[in-house]
Amino acid sequence: MRFAASFRLTTALLLAVAAAGCVGGNGSPQRMAAVAIAPSGVDGSWVDETGVGVSTFSNGTFSTTALDNGSKLSEGTYRFNGSNTVAITGTSLIRQQPIAFNCNIASRSQLNCTSAEGNRFILTRRA
């Protein structure tokens, strides 16, 4: 009787270890978590190349705040034009004027943008 219980426990442990080995390629829970939360699209925080502001994109809306004092600089919406281009429109809260620009998704961490006036700038994903 004792042998049967011990055998069942050993078998259960071996099955658990085997199943755990199948879950993660290298068995690392941290690596699996990093893969699960890897950013895609444009949702997230992006810093302009001058270091003045950070733009946060989420579910079709964006806002930009100043890095030095946290004041809101602009806000608006965005939509995808194809798989690699994002059209962004909104309002500059400082100038009280409309803004518009298009960004090409160069990589998961870089957006190459051009304003309606032709000014070019780069946004880098904030870690």
N, C-alpha and C positions, 0 to 999 in steps of 0.2 A: 504494500500500500504506500509506504513511504517512497519507494523507488518510483512509482507512477506519478506521484505529486512532484517529485524532484524533476522527473523527465519532462512533465508538462511545463514547469517553470522555466527550465533550460530552453525548451523549444520556443516558448513565448518570447524569451529574451533574445534568442537568435533571430527570430522573425522581426522583432522590433529593430534590432541593429541593422538587419538587411534592408528593411523599409527605410530607415533613416539614411542609409547610404544611397538609396535611389532618389531621394528628394533633392539634394544639392549636389552639383557636379563635384565640388571639392569638399562637401560636408560643412562648409562654413556658413552659419546662419547670417553673419554680417554681410557676406557677399550676396546672398540671396536677397536680403533686405535692400541693398544698394541697387540691385537690378530691378527690383519691384518699384522703386521710387525714382528711377532715372527720368529726368525731364524730357518731354517731347513737345513738339509744337512751339508755341511762344508763351504759354502760360508760365508765370514766374516773374522774377525780378531781373531787370536789365539796367546796367550802368552805362551812361554815355561816355564817350572817349575823353571828354574834358573833365570828368569827375564831378560835374555840377549837380546832376540829379540821378535818381533811380526811378525807372518806370516799372510799374507792376501791371502785368497783364493777367486777366482772369475771366474766363467765361464770356468773352466778347467785349469786355470793358477794360479800360486802362486808366491809370493816373500816374502822374510824375510828381515826385516830391524832391525838394532840395536836400542834398546830403548834409549841408552845414547846419540848417536850422529846422528841417522837417516841414517847411511850409509847402503847400500844394502849388505846383507850377502849372499843371495842365491836367485835363481829363477828357475822356471821350470813349469811342468804341473802335473795335477793329473787326475785320472779316478777312477770310482767306480768298484770294483770287488765284485759283489753281493750288497746286500742292506746295509751292515754294515761295509764294508772294503773299504778303499781308498788306492790306489797305487800312490805314489808320486815319481817323478823322476825329476832331475834337475842338477844344477851346483852350487857348493860352489864357490862363487866369491873370497873369501879370499884365498882358497887353489887351485883354478882353477882345481878342480877335480869333477867328477860326484858324485852325491848323489842319494840314493834310500832308501825309507822306506815305510812301510805299517802301516796304522793306523786303528784301530778298533774304531768305533763310540760307545763309552760307554754310552753317553747321549748327549743331545743337547748342553751341555757345556763342554764336555770332550772327547778328543781323546787320546787313548792309542796307542803309536807308537813304532815300532821296526825298527831300521836301518838295512841295508843289512849286516852290520858287527855284528848285534845282540845286539846293544845298545838300551836300552829301555828309553823312556821319555814320558812325558804327556804334552799335549797342552790343555789349558783352554780358552774357548771362552771369548773374551774381551767384556766388556759391552759397 
